[in-house]
Amino acid sequence: MIDYSKYITVEPGKRSGQPCIRGLRITIYDVLGYLAAGDSEEEVLSHFPMLTREDILASLAYAADEENRIMRIAS
């Protein structure tokens, strides 16, 4: 799995502190929303030309870790 810490930033004054990609104003939720709607990786990159494939993979890795963290807390 990709080390998302190189790609995901959280800044309190940017996008209400949501996790963003490389300090940009694009949140991981923006990326995941497009993927969940059925867009391909190539389509996401066309919506956000400043992103890379690694940014998309980092978003997925971050989301997977968050889900795992939540499940550990809940159990």
Distance bins in CASP14 RR format, pairs under 12 A and 6 or more apart:
PFRMAT RR
TARGET T0000
AUTHOR 0000-0000-0000
RMODE 2
METHOD distances of the structure
MODEL  1
1 54 0 0 0 0 0 1 0 0 0 0 0
1 57 0 0 0 0 1 0 0 0 0 0 0
1 58 0 0 0 0 1 0 0 0 0 0 0
1 60 0 0 0 0 1 0 0 0 0 0 0
1 61 1 0 1 0 0 0 0 0 0 0 0
1 62 0 0 0 0 0 1 0 0 0 0 0
1 63 0 0 0 0 0 1 0 0 0 0 0
1 64 1 0 0 1 0 0 0 0 0 0 0
1 65 0 0 0 0 1 0 0 0 0 0 0
1 68 0 0 0 0 0 1 0 0 0 0 0
2 8 0 0 0 0 0 1 0 0 0 0 0
2 52 0 0 0 0 0 1 0 0 0 0 0
2 53 0 0 0 0 1 0 0 0 0 0 0
2 54 1 0 0 1 0 0 0 0 0 0 0
2 55 0 0 0 0 1 0 0 0 0 0 0
2 56 0 0 0 0 1 0 0 0 0 0 0
2 57 1 0 1 0 0 0 0 0 0 0 0
2 58 1 0 1 0 0 0 0 0 0 0 0
2 59 0 0 0 0 1 0 0 0 0 0 0
2 60 0 0 0 0 1 0 0 0 0 0 0
2 61 1 0 1 0 0 0 0 0 0 0 0
2 62 0 0 0 0 1 0 0 0 0 0 0
2 63 0 0 0 0 0 1 0 0 0 0 0
2 64 0 0 0 0 0 1 0 0 0 0 0
2 65 0 0 0 0 0 1 0 0 0 0 0
3 54 0 0 0 0 1 0 0 0 0 0 0
3 57 0 0 0 0 0 1 0 0 0 0 0
3 58 0 0 0 0 1 0 0 0 0 0 0
3 61 1 0 0 1 0 0 0 0 0 0 0
3 62 0 0 0 0 0 1 0 0 0 0 0
3 65 0 0 0 0 0 1 0 0 0 0 0
4 10 0 0 0 0 0 1 0 0 0 0 0
4 19 0 0 0 0 1 0 0 0 0 0 0
4 20 0 0 0 0 0 1 0 0 0 0 0
4 21 0 0 0 0 1 0 0 0 0 0 0
4 22 0 0 0 0 0 1 0 0 0 0 0
4 28 0 0 0 0 1 0 0 0 0 0 0
4 31 0 0 0 0 0 1 0 0 0 0 0
4 54 0 0 0 0 1 0 0 0 0 0 0
4 55 0 0 0 0 1 0 0 0 0 0 0
4 56 0 0 0 0 0 1 0 0 0 0 0
4 57 0 0 0 0 1 0 0 0 0 0 0
4 58 1 1 0 0 0 0 0 0 0 0 0
4 59 1 0 0 1 0 0 0 0 0 0 0
4 60 0 0 0 0 1 0 0 0 0 0 0
4 61 1 0 1 0 0 0 0 0 0 0 0
4 62 1 0 1 0 0 0 0 0 0 0 0
4 63 0 0 0 0 1 0 0 0 0 0 0
4 64 0 0 0 0 1 0 0 0 0 0 0
4 65 1 0 0 1 0 0 0 0 0 0 0
4 66 0 0 0 0 0 1 0 0 0 0 0
5 19 0 0 0 0 0 1 0 0 0 0 0
5 22 0 0 0 0 0 1 0 0 0 0 0
5 58 0 0 0 0 1 0 0 0 0 0 0
5 61 0 0 0 0 1 0 0 0 0 0 0
5 62 0 0 0 0 1 0 0 0 0 0 0
5 65 0 0 0 0 0 1 0 0 0 0 0
6 21 0 0 0 0 0 1 0 0 0 0 0
6 22 0 0 0 0 1 0 0 0 0 0 0
6 23 0 0 0 0 0 1 0 0 0 0 0
6 52 0 0 0 0 0 1 0 0 0 0 0
6 54 0 0 0 0 1 0 0 0 0 0 0
6 55 0 0 0 0 0 1 0 0 0 0 0
6 57 0 0 0 0 0 1 0 0 0 0 0
6 58 1 0 0 1 0 0 0 0 0 0 0
6 61 0 0 0 0 0 1 0 0 0 0 0
6 62 0 0 0 0 0 1 0 0 0 0 0
7 19 0 0 0 0 1 0 0 0 0 0 0
7 20 0 0 0 0 1 0 0 0 0 0 0
7 21 1 0 1 0 0 0 0 0 0 0 0
7 22 1 0 1 0 0 0 0 0 0 0 0
7 23 0 0 0 0 1 0 0 0 0 0 0
7 24 0 0 0 0 0 1 0 0 0 0 0
7 26 0 0 0 0 0 1 0 0 0 0 0
7 28 0 0 0 0 1 0 0 0 0 0 0
7 31 0 0 0 0 0 1 0 0 0 0 0
7 51 0 0 0 0 1 0 0 0 0 0 0
7 52 0 0 0 0 1 0 0 0 0 0 0
7 53 0 0 0 0 0 1 0 0 0 0 0
7 54 1 0 0 1 0 0 0 0 0 0 0
7 55 1 0 1 0 0 0 0 0 0 0 0
7 56 0 0 0 0 1 0 0 0 0 0 0
7 57 0 0 0 0 1 0 0 0 0 0 0
7 58 1 1 0 0 0 0 0 0 0 0 0
7 59 1 0 0 1 0 0 0 0 0 0 0
7 60 0 0 0 0 0 1 0 0 0 0 0
7 61 0 0 0 0 1 0 0 0 0 0 0
7 62 0 0 0 0 1 0 0 0 0 0 0
8 17 0 0 0 0 0 1 0 0 0 0 0
8 18 0 0 0 0 0 1 0 0 0 0 0
8 19 1 0 1 0 0 0 0 0 0 0 0
8 20 1 0 0 1 0 0 0 0 0 0 0
8 21 1 0 0 1 0 0 0 0 0 0 0
8 22 0 0 0 0 1 0 0 0 0 0 0
8 23 0 0 0 0 1 0 0 0 0 0 0
8 24 0 0 0 0 0 1 0 0 0 0 0
8 26 0 0 0 0 0 1 0 0 0 0 0
8 27 0 0 0 0 1 0 0 0 0 0 0
8 28 1 0 0 1 0 0 0 0 0 0 0
8 29 0 0 0 0 0 1 0 0 0 0 0
8 31 0 0 0 0 0 1 0 0 0 0 0
8 54 0 0 0 0 0 1 0 0 0 0 0
8 55 0 0 0 0 1 0 0 0 0 0 0
8 56 0 0 0 0 0 1 0 0 0 0 0
8 57 0 0 0 0 0 1 0 0 0 0 0
8 58 1 0 1 0 0 0 0 0 0 0 0
8 59 1 0 0 1 0 0 0 0 0 0 0
8 60 0 0 0 0 0 1 0 0 0 0 0
8 61 0 0 0 0 1 0 0 0 0 0 0
8 62 1 0 1 0 0 0 0 0 0 0 0
8 63 0 0 0 0 1 0 0 0 0 0 0
8 65 0 0 0 0 1 0 0 0 0 0 0
8 66 0 0 0 0 0 1 0 0 0 0 0
9 15 0 0 0 0 0 1 0 0 0 0 0
9 17 0 0 0 0 1 0 0 0 0 0 0
9 18 0 0 0 0 0 1 0 0 0 0 0
9 19 1 0 0 1 0 0 0 0 0 0 0
9 20 1 0 1 0 0 0 0 0 0 0 0
9 21 1 0 0 1 0 0 0 0 0 0 0
9 22 1 0 0 1 0 0 0 0 0 0 0
9 23 1 0 1 0 0 0 0 0 0 0 0
9 24 0 0 0 0 1 0 0 0 0 0 0
9 25 0 0 0 0 0 1 0 0 0 0 0
9 26 0 0 0 0 0 1 0 0 0 0 0
9 27 0 0 0 0 0 1 0 0 0 0 0
9 28 0 0 0 0 0 1 0 0 0 0 0
9 55 0 0 0 0 0 1 0 0 0 0 0
9 58 0 0 0 0 0 1 0 0 0 0 0
9 62 0 0 0 0 0 1 0 0 0 0 0
10 16 0 0 0 0 0 1 0 0 0 0 0
10 17 1 0 1 0 0 0 0 0 0 0 0
10 18 1 0 0 1 0 0 0 0 0 0 0
10 19 1 0 1 0 0 0 0 0 0 0 0
10 20 1 0 0 1 0 0 0 0 0 0 0
10 21 0 0 0 0 0 1 0 0 0 0 0
10 22 0 0 0 0 0 1 0 0 0 0 0
10 23 0 0 0 0 1 0 0 0 0 0 0
10 27 0 0 0 0 1 0 0 0 0 0 0
10 28 0 0 0 0 0 1 0 0 0 0 0
10 62 0 0 0 0 0 1 0 0 0 0 0
10 66 0 0 0 0 0 1 0 0 0 0 0
11 17 1 0 0 1 0 0 0 0 0 0 0
11 18 0 0 0 0 1 0 0 0 0 0 0
11 19 0 0 0 0 1 0 0 0 0 0 0
11 20 1 0 0 1 0 0 0 0 0 0 0
11 21 0 0 0 0 0 1 0 0 0 0 0
11 22 0 0 0 0 0 1 0 0 0 0 0
11 23 1 0 0 1 0 0 0 0 0 0 0
11 24 0 0 0 0 0 1 0 0 0 0 0
11 25 0 0 0 0 1 0 0 0 0 0 0
11 27 0 0 0 0 0 1 0 0 0 0 0
12 18 0 0 0 0 0 1 0 0 0 0 0
12 19 0 0 0 0 0 1 0 0 0 0 0
12 20 0 0 0 0 0 1 0 0 0 0 0
13 20 0 0 0 0 0 1 0 0 0 0 0
13 23 0 0 0 0 0 1 0 0 0 0 0
13 25 0 0 0 0 0 1 0 0 0 0 0
14 20 1 0 0 1 0 0 0 0 0 0 0
14 21 0 0 0 0 0 1 0 0 0 0 0
14 22 0 0 0 0 0 1 0 0 0 0 0
14 23 1 0 0 1 0 0 0 0 0 0 0
14 24 0 0 0 0 1 0 0 0 0 0 0
14 25 1 0 0 1 0 0 0 0 0 0 0
14 26 0 0 0 0 0 1 0 0 0 0 0
14 27 0 0 0 0 1 0 0 0 0 0 0
15 21 0 0 0 0 0 1 0 0 0 0 0
15 23 0 0 0 0 1 0 0 0 0 0 0
15 24 0 0 0 0 1 0 0 0 0 0 0
15 25 1 0 1 0 0 0 0 0 0 0 0
15 26 0 0 0 0 1 0 0 0 0 0 0
15 27 1 0 1 0 0 0 0 0 0 0 0
15 28 0 0 0 0 0 1 0 0 0 0 0
15 29 0 0 0 0 1 0 0 0 0 0 0
15 30 0 0 0 0 1 0 0 0 0 0 0
16 25 0 0 0 0 0 1 0 0 0 0 0
16 27 0 0 0 0 1 0 0 0 0 0 0
16 29 0 0 0 0 0 1 0 0 0 0 0
17 23 0 0 0 0 0 1 0 0 0 0 0
17 25 0 0 0 0 0 1 0 0 0 0 0
17 27 0 0 0 0 1 0 0 0 0 0 0
17 28 0 0 0 0 0 1 0 0 0 0 0
17 29 0 0 0 0 0 1 0 0 0 0 0
18 24 0 0 0 0 0 1 0 0 0 0 0
18 25 0 0 0 0 1 0 0 0 0 0 0
18 26 0 0 0 0 0 1 0 0 0 0 0
18 27 1 0 1 0 0 0 0 0 0 0 0
18 28 1 0 0 1 0 0 0 0 0 0 0
18 29 1 0 0 1 0 0 0 0 0 0 0
18 30 0 0 0 0 1 0 0 0 0 0 0
18 31 0 0 0 0 0 1 0 0 0 0 0
18 32 0 0 0 0 0 1 0 0 0 0 0
18 59 0 0 0 0 0 1 0 0 0 0 0
18 62 0 0 0 0 0 1 0 0 0 0 0
18 66 0 0 0 0 0 1 0 0 0 0 0
19 25 0 0 0 0 0 1 0 0 0 0 0
19 26 0 0 0 0 0 1 0 0 0 0 0
19 27 1 0 0 1 0 0 0 0 0 0 0
19 28 1 0 1 0 0 0 0 0 0 0 0
19 29 1 0 0 1 0 0 0 0 0 0 0
19 30 0 0 0 0 0 1 0 0 0 0 0
19 31 0 0 0 0 0 1 0 0 0 0 0
19 32 0 0 0 0 0 1 0 0 0 0 0
19 55 0 0 0 0 0 1 0 0 0 0 0
19 58 0 0 0 0 1 0 0 0 0 0 0
19 59 0 0 0 0 1 0 0 0 0 0 0
19 61 0 0 0 0 0 1 0 0 0 0 0
19 62 1 0 0 1 0 0 0 0 0 0 0
19 63 0 0 0 0 1 0 0 0 0 0 0
19 65 0 0 0 0 0 1 0 0 0 0 0
19 66 0 0 0 0 1 0 0 0 0 0 0
20 26 1 0 0 1 0 0 0 0 0 0 0
20 27 1 0 1 0 0 0 0 0 0 0 0
20 28 1 0 0 1 0 0 0 0 0 0 0
20 29 0 0 0 0 1 0 0 0 0 0 0
20 30 0 0 0 0 1 0 0 0 0 0 0
20 31 0 0 0 0 0 1 0 0 0 0 0
20 48 0 0 0 0 0 1 0 0 0 0 0
20 50 0 0 0 0 0 1 0 0 0 0 0
20 51 0 0 0 0 0 1 0 0 0 0 0
20 55 0 0 0 0 0 1 0 0 0 0 0
20 58 0 0 0 0 0 1 0 0 0 0 0
20 59 0 0 0 0 1 0 0 0 0 0 0
20 62 0 0 0 0 0 1 0 0 0 0 0
21 27 1 0 0 1 0 0 0 0 0 0 0
21 28 1 0 0 1 0 0 0 0 0 0 0
21 29 0 0 0 0 0 1 0 0 0 0 0
21 30 0 0 0 0 1 0 0 0 0 0 0
21 31 1 0 0 1 0 0 0 0 0 0 0
21 32 0 0 0 0 0 1 0 0 0 0 0
21 44 0 0 0 0 0 1 0 0 0 0 0
21 45 0 0 0 0 0 1 0 0 0 0 0
21 48 0 0 0 0 1 0 0 0 0 0 0
21 50 0 0 0 0 1 0 0 0 0 0 0
21 51 1 0 0 1 0 0 0 0 0 0 0
21 52 0 0 0 0 1 0 0 0 0 0 0
21 53 0 0 0 0 0 1 0 0 0 0 0
21 54 0 0 0 0 1 0 0 0 0 0 0
21 55 1 0 1 0 0 0 0 0 0 0 0
21 56 0 0 0 0 1 0 0 0 0 0 0
21 57 0 0 0 0 0 1 0 0 0 0 0
21 58 1 0 0 1 0 0 0 0 0 0 0
21 59 1 0 0 1 0 0 0 0 0 0 0
21 60 0 0 0 0 0 1 0 0 0 0 0
21 61 0 0 0 0 0 1 0 0 0 0 0
21 62 0 0 0 0 1 0 0 0 0 0 0
22 28 0 0 0 0 0 1 0 0 0 0 0
22 31 0 0 0 0 0 1 0 0 0 0 0
22 48 0 0 0 0 0 1 0 0 0 0 0
22 50 0 0 0 0 1 0 0 0 0 0 0
22 51 0 0 0 0 1 0 0 0 0 0 0
22 52 0 0 0 0 1 0 0 0 0 0 0
22 54 0 0 0 0 1 0 0 0 0 0 0
22 55 1 0 0 1 0 0 0 0 0 0 0
22 58 0 0 0 0 1 0 0 0 0 0 0
22 59 0 0 0 0 0 1 0 0 0 0 0
23 50 0 0 0 0 0 1 0 0 0 0 0
23 51 0 0 0 0 0 1 0 0 0 0 0
23 55 0 0 0 0 0 1 0 0 0 0 0
24 30 0 0 0 0 1 0 0 0 0 0 0
24 31 0 0 0 0 0 1 0 0 0 0 0
24 48 0 0 0 0 1 0 0 0 0 0 0
24 49 0 0 0 0 0 1 0 0 0 0 0
24 50 1 0 0 1 0 0 0 0 0 0 0
24 51 1 0 0 1 0 0 0 0 0 0 0
24 52 0 0 0 0 0 1 0 0 0 0 0
24 55 0 0 0 0 1 0 0 0 0 0 0
24 59 0 0 0 0 0 1 0 0 0 0 0
25 48 0 0 0 0 0 1 0 0 0 0 0
25 50 0 0 0 0 0 1 0 0 0 0 0
25 51 0 0 0 0 0 1 0 0 0 0 0
26 32 0 0 0 0 0 1 0 0 0 0 0
26 33 0 0 0 0 0 1 0 0 0 0 0
26 34 0 0 0 0 0 1 0 0 0 0 0
26 44 0 0 0 0 0 1 0 0 0 0 0
26 45 0 0 0 0 0 1 0 0 0 0 0
26 47 0 0 0 0 1 0 0 0 0 0 0
26 48 1 0 1 0 0 0 0 0 0 0 0
26 49 0 0 0 0 0 1 0 0 0 0 0
26 50 1 0 0 1 0 0 0 0 0 0 0
26 51 1 0 0 1 0 0 0 0 0 0 0
26 52 0 0 0 0 0 1 0 0 0 0 0
26 55 0 0 0 0 1 0 0 0 0 0 0
26 56 0 0 0 0 0 1 0 0 0 0 0
26 58 0 0 0 0 0 1 0 0 0 0 0
26 59 0 0 0 0 1 0 0 0 0 0 0
27 33 0 0 0 0 1 0 0 0 0 0 0
27 34 0 0 0 0 0 1 0 0 0 0 0
27 48 0 0 0 0 0 1 0 0 0 0 0
27 51 0 0 0 0 0 1 0 0 0 0 0
27 55 0 0 0 0 0 1 0 0 0 0 0
27 59 0 0 0 0 1 0 0 0 0 0 0
27 62 0 0 0 0 0 1 0 0 0 0 0
27 63 0 0 0 0 0 1 0 0 0 0 0
28 34 0 0 0 0 0 1 0 0 0 0 0
28 35 0 0 0 0 0 1 0 0 0 0 0
28 36 0 0 0 0 0 1 0 0 0 0 0
28 44 0 0 0 0 0 1 0 0 0 0 0
28 48 0 0 0 0 0 1 0 0 0 0 0
28 51 0 0 0 0 0 1 0 0 0 0 0
28 55 0 0 0 0 1 0 0 0 0 0 0
28 56 0 0 0 0 1 0 0 0 0 0 0
28 57 0 0 0 0 0 1 0 0 0 0 0
28 58 1 0 0 1 0 0 0 0 0 0 0
28 59 1 0 1 0 0 0 0 0 0 0 0
28 60 0 0 0 0 1 0 0 0 0 0 0
28 61 0 0 0 0 1 0 0 0 0 0 0
28 62 1 0 1 0 0 0 0 0 0 0 0
28 63 1 0 0 1 0 0 0 0 0 0 0
28 64 0 0 0 0 0 1 0 0 0 0 0
28 65 0 0 0 0 0 1 0 0 0 0 0
28 66 0 0 0 0 1 0 0 0 0 0 0
29 35 0 0 0 0 0 1 0 0 0 0 0
29 36 0 0 0 0 1 0 0 0 0 0 0
29 59 0 0 0 0 1 0 0 0 0 0 0
29 62 0 0 0 0 0 1 0 0 0 0 0
29 63 0 0 0 0 1 0 0 0 0 0 0
29 66 0 0 0 0 0 1 0 0 0 0 0
30 36 0 0 0 0 0 1 0 0 0 0 0
30 37 0 0 0 0 0 1 0 0 0 0 0
30 39 0 0 0 0 0 1 0 0 0 0 0
30 44 0 0 0 0 1 0 0 0 0 0 0
30 47 0 0 0 0 1 0 0 0 0 0 0
30 48 1 0 0 1 0 0 0 0 0 0 0
30 51 0 0 0 0 1 0 0 0 0 0 0
30 55 0 0 0 0 0 1 0 0 0 0 0
30 56 0 0 0 0 0 1 0 0 0 0 0
30 59 0 0 0 0 1 0 0 0 0 0 0
31 37 0 0 0 0 0 1 0 0 0 0 0
31 39 0 0 0 0 1 0 0 0 0 0 0
31 41 0 0 0 0 1 0 0 0 0 0 0
31 43 0 0 0 0 0 1 0 0 0 0 0
31 44 1 0 0 1 0 0 0 0 0 0 0
31 45 0 0 0 0 1 0 0 0 0 0 0
31 47 0 0 0 0 1 0 0 0 0 0 0
31 48 1 0 0 1 0 0 0 0 0 0 0
31 50 0 0 0 0 0 1 0 0 0 0 0
31 51 1 0 0 1 0 0 0 0 0 0 0
31 52 0 0 0 0 0 1 0 0 0 0 0
31 53 0 0 0 0 0 1 0 0 0 0 0
31 54 0 0 0 0 0 1 0 0 0 0 0
31 55 1 0 0 1 0 0 0 0 0 0 0
31 56 1 0 1 0 0 0 0 0 0 0 0
31 57 0 0 0 0 0 1 0 0 0 0 0
31 58 0 0 0 0 1 0 0 0 0 0 0
31 59 1 0 1 0 0 0 0 0 0 0 0
31 60 0 0 0 0 1 0 0 0 0 0 0
31 61 0 0 0 0 0 1 0 0 0 0 0
31 62 0 0 0 0 1 0 0 0 0 0 0
31 63 0 0 0 0 1 0 0 0 0 0 0
32 38 0 0 0 0 0 1 0 0 0 0 0
32 39 0 0 0 0 0 1 0 0 0 0 0
32 44 0 0 0 0 1 0 0 0 0 0 0
32 55 0 0 0 0 0 1 0 0 0 0 0
32 56 0 0 0 0 1 0 0 0 0 0 0
32 57 0 0 0 0 0 1 0 0 0 0 0
32 58 0 0 0 0 0 1 0 0 0 0 0
32 59 1 0 0 1 0 0 0 0 0 0 0
32 60 1 0 0 1 0 0 0 0 0 0 0
32 61 0 0 0 0 0 1 0 0 0 0 0
32 62 0 0 0 0 1 0 0 0 0 0 0
32 63 1 0 1 0 0 0 0 0 0 0 0
32 64 0 0 0 0 0 1 0 0 0 0 0
32 66 0 0 0 0 0 1 0 0 0 0 0
32 67 0 0 0 0 0 1 0 0 0 0 0
33 39 0 0 0 0 1 0 0 0 0 0 0
33 43 0 0 0 0 0 1 0 0 0 0 0
33 44 0 0 0 0 1 0 0 0 0 0 0
33 47 0 0 0 0 0 1 0 0 0 0 0
33 48 0 0 0 0 0 1 0 0 0 0 0
33 56 0 0 0 0 0 1 0 0 0 0 0
33 59 0 0 0 0 1 0 0 0 0 0 0
33 60 0 0 0 0 0 1 0 0 0 0 0
33 63 0 0 0 0 0 1 0 0 0 0 0
34 40 0 0 0 0 1 0 0 0 0 0 0
34 41 0 0 0 0 1 0 0 0 0 0 0
34 42 0 0 0 0 0 1 0 0 0 0 0
34 43 1 0 0 1 0 0 0 0 0 0 0
34 44 1 0 1 0 0 0 0 0 0 0 0
34 45 0 0 0 0 1 0 0 0 0 0 0
34 46 0 0 0 0 0 1 0 0 0 0 0
34 47 1 0 0 1 0 0 0 0 0 0 0
34 48 0 0 0 0 1 0 0 0 0 0 0
34 51 0 0 0 0 0 1 0 0 0 0 0
34 56 0 0 0 0 1 0 0 0 0 0 0
34 59 0 0 0 0 0 1 0 0 0 0 0
35 41 1 0 0 1 0 0 0 0 0 0 0
35 42 0 0 0 0 0 1 0 0 0 0 0
35 43 0 0 0 0 1 0 0 0 0 0 0
35 44 1 0 0 1 0 0 0 0 0 0 0
35 45 0 0 0 0 0 1 0 0 0 0 0
35 47 0 0 0 0 0 1 0 0 0 0 0
35 48 0 0 0 0 0 1 0 0 0 0 0
35 51 0 0 0 0 0 1 0 0 0 0 0
35 56 1 0 0 1 0 0 0 0 0 0 0
35 57 0 0 0 0 0 1 0 0 0 0 0
35 59 0 0 0 0 1 0 0 0 0 0 0
35 60 1 0 0 1 0 0 0 0 0 0 0
35 63 0 0 0 0 1 0 0 0 0 0 0
36 44 0 0 0 0 0 1 0 0 0 0 0
36 59 0 0 0 0 0 1 0 0 0 0 0
36 60 0 0 0 0 0 1 0 0 0 0 0
36 63 0 0 0 0 0 1 0 0 0 0 0
37 43 0 0 0 0 1 0 0 0 0 0 0
37 44 0 0 0 0 1 0 0 0 0 0 0
37 47 0 0 0 0 0 1 0 0 0 0 0
38 44 0 0 0 0 1 0 0 0 0 0 0
39 45 0 0 0 0 1 0 0 0 0 0 0
39 46 0 0 0 0 1 0 0 0 0 0 0
39 47 1 0 0 1 0 0 0 0 0 0 0
39 48 0 0 0 0 0 1 0 0 0 0 0
39 56 0 0 0 0 0 1 0 0 0 0 0
40 46 0 0 0 0 1 0 0 0 0 0 0
40 47 0 0 0 0 0 1 0 0 0 0 0
40 53 0 0 0 0 0 1 0 0 0 0 0
40 56 0 0 0 0 0 1 0 0 0 0 0
41 47 0 0 0 0 0 1 0 0 0 0 0
41 48 0 0 0 0 0 1 0 0 0 0 0
41 51 0 0 0 0 1 0 0 0 0 0 0
41 52 0 0 0 0 0 1 0 0 0 0 0
41 53 1 0 0 1 0 0 0 0 0 0 0
41 54 0 0 0 0 0 1 0 0 0 0 0
41 55 0 0 0 0 0 1 0 0 0 0 0
41 56 1 0 1 0 0 0 0 0 0 0 0
41 57 0 0 0 0 1 0 0 0 0 0 0
41 59 0 0 0 0 0 1 0 0 0 0 0
41 60 0 0 0 0 0 1 0 0 0 0 0
42 48 0 0 0 0 0 1 0 0 0 0 0
42 49 0 0 0 0 0 1 0 0 0 0 0
42 51 0 0 0 0 0 1 0 0 0 0 0
42 53 0 0 0 0 1 0 0 0 0 0 0
42 56 0 0 0 0 0 1 0 0 0 0 0
43 49 0 0 0 0 0 1 0 0 0 0 0
43 51 0 0 0 0 0 1 0 0 0 0 0
43 56 0 0 0 0 0 1 0 0 0 0 0
44 50 0 0 0 0 0 1 0 0 0 0 0
44 51 1 0 0 1 0 0 0 0 0 0 0
44 52 0 0 0 0 0 1 0 0 0 0 0
44 53 0 0 0 0 1 0 0 0 0 0 0
44 55 0 0 0 0 1 0 0 0 0 0 0
44 56 1 0 0 1 0 0 0 0 0 0 0
44 57 0 0 0 0 0 1 0 0 0 0 0
44 59 0 0 0 0 1 0 0 0 0 0 0
44 60 0 0 0 0 0 1 0 0 0 0 0
45 51 1 0 1 0 0 0 0 0 0 0 0
45 52 1 0 0 1 0 0 0 0 0 0 0
45 53 1 0 0 1 0 0 0 0 0 0 0
45 54 0 0 0 0 0 1 0 0 0 0 0
45 55 0 0 0 0 1 0 0 0 0 0 0
45 56 1 0 0 1 0 0 0 0 0 0 0
45 57 0 0 0 0 0 1 0 0 0 0 0
47 56 0 0 0 0 0 1 0 0 0 0 0
48 55 0 0 0 0 1 0 0 0 0 0 0
48 56 0 0 0 0 1 0 0 0 0 0 0
48 59 0 0 0 0 0 1 0 0 0 0 0
49 55 0 0 0 0 0 1 0 0 0 0 0
51 57 0 0 0 0 0 1 0 0 0 0 0
51 58 0 0 0 0 1 0 0 0 0 0 0
51 59 0 0 0 0 1 0 0 0 0 0 0
52 58 0 0 0 0 1 0 0 0 0 0 0
52 59 0 0 0 0 0 1 0 0 0 0 0
53 59 0 0 0 0 0 1 0 0 0 0 0
53 60 0 0 0 0 0 1 0 0 0 0 0
54 60 0 0 0 0 0 1 0 0 0 0 0
54 61 0 0 0 0 0 1 0 0 0 0 0
55 61 0 0 0 0 0 1 0 0 0 0 0
55 62 0 0 0 0 0 1 0 0 0 0 0
56 62 0 0 0 0 0 1 0 0 0 0 0
56 63 0 0 0 0 0 1 0 0 0 0 0
57 63 0 0 0 0 0 1 0 0 0 0 0
57 64 0 0 0 0 0 1 0 0 0 0 0
58 64 0 0 0 0 0 1 0 0 0 0 0
58 65 0 0 0 0 0 1 0 0 0 0 0
59 65 0 0 0 0 0 1 0 0 0 0 0
59 66 0 0 0 0 0 1 0 0 0 0 0
60 66 0 0 0 0 0 1 0 0 0 0 0
60 67 0 0 0 0 0 1 0 0 0 0 0
61 67 0 0 0 0 0 1 0 0 0 0 0
61 68 0 0 0 0 0 1 0 0 0 0 0
62 68 0 0 0 0 0 1 0 0 0 0 0
62 69 0 0 0 0 0 1 0 0 0 0 0
63 69 0 0 0 0 0 1 0 0 0 0 0
63 70 0 0 0 0 0 1 0 0 0 0 0
64 70 0 0 0 0 0 1 0 0 0 0 0
64 71 0 0 0 0 0 1 0 0 0 0 0
65 71 0 0 0 0 0 1 0 0 0 0 0
65 72 0 0 0 0 0 1 0 0 0 0 0
66 72 0 0 0 0 0 1 0 0 0 0 0
66 73 0 0 0 0 0 1 0 0 0 0 0
67 73 0 0 0 0 0 1 0 0 0 0 0
67 74 0 0 0 0 0 1 0 0 0 0 0
68 74 0 0 0 0 0 1 0 0 0 0 0
68 75 0 0 0 0 0 1 0 0 0 0 0
69 75 0 0 0 0 0 1 0 0 0 0 0
END
